[in-house]
């Protein structure tokens, strides 16, 4: 590790919590055969990782890439949050391309969810979105999650079409993590246009995985939820 990488590691390790070091590997399913298999945790909470990311906000891409290749989850999270911090005004093409080159290392749902909308989604707001459909077809679970979760940036602009198109495209995804992510994005889209979500669920409820269905209709009233779950 370079001197800067060591400094970031030390800053994170200084904020380690022994209890979190035990809890986090279980929470993020790091056991054999689980989606986070083999990931290692220092035991640092997200607010503390954000503090370190702010402290090292001027870190260059070479160091960020080194952080991304770390075996420690929090080092990768810190790298991604530095990118998010540096993209608040504008997401550069360099940042966008770099992020997509590292998806193999963006290998858990928290890493995706806290960064994909702010980087991938934000960059694509006024651009062609074919890349999301390519990510949706990838064999890598995290590419698939990035595709759907990135649409949160569009939803915030009342732009819902890609959320629904990608939801249909990945409707039969085999992984529960994707059922949850798609359901979550549909629920967020429903906050912007309740009628459109109702009609979508009504049309697809018999083929939607139950987890996806439950997540998507959480904000409906009890009677409507009961109707749509039947």
Secondary structure, DSSP 8 states (H G I E B T S, - for coil): --HHHHHHHHHHHTT--HHHHHHHHHHTT-STTSTTTT-B-----HHHHHHHHHHTTT--HHHHHHHHT-SBHHHHHHHHHHHHHTTSS---HHHHHHHHHTTTT--SHHHHHTTHIIIIIHHHTTS--HHHHHHHT-S-HHHHHHHHHTTHHHHTTT--HHHHHHHHHTTT-S-HHHHHHHHHHHHHHHHH-HHHHHHHHHHHTTTS-HHHHHHHTTTS-HHHHHHHH-
